[in-house]
Amino acid sequence: MFSLNEAHKCYLCPMPMDMQKGFDTLSGVVRSQMKRDPLSGEVFIYENKNRNTIKLLHWEKGGFVLYHKRLERGNIELPKYDEISGSYKLQRMSQQPHLKSLELEAENARLKKELLAATHKLQATEEKITKQNRRL
């Protein structure tokens, strides 16, 4: 479930990242390069060298969540660098189209799952009716 919203503070890593990196390496980058706490609940955003793939690292109750997205076309546009935090601070997630599309994809996935479940339920009901009609 996609649980990020505009209330989350978001920080973009100031250097391109190898997208094969996982939870431990990315949280290490948060501590060593960005000088932030990966357990803070803030969202840390990483992009690859070509700026067409992003990962979001976020701590939720019980563990890390890692979102990964590859843009089919276009590139991620960088906001201004924040020297105080040592990273790119994103003010509002809704203003970042690549993040908004992640939210929309999560909603679409949820709707597809609900539709699939309803379809299976309908098919089971139709099979049950067909069996009852054969008995008559």
Phi, psi and omega in degrees: 000135180279113187245017179270148177212184185292344180286340181285136172279136184239137180231132179262128179301135186283000180227151177299149184236143172291120185287359174276351181290146183247198185307308187294313181295315181295320178291330174295322177296322178301314181289311188278317184267320185265349179056043180230169180262117181294345179267010185285343185093354176287162180256130180246126187249133180237144176232157177274176183300323181281353181058038176237000178228136179228154171230143176241125178252131185213135176267125173242167178307119177100347178160177179280149172239137180234118176259142184223130180218137173248123178286133179288329176208156180086178181227163177281130177266130184277139171282183179288148180285133180258104184293333181294314182272346182075023181206183176267116181266124178265125184285311184224128181295328183293342179274356180257104186300326180290333177277322178298322180292330174297318179296318179295320178297320178297318178295318178298319179297319179296316180295320177298319179296317178296318179296317179297317179297318179294322178296315178297320179295318178297316179298319179296320178295317179298319178296321179295316179295318179300317178296319179294321179294325179293326181291331181281000000 
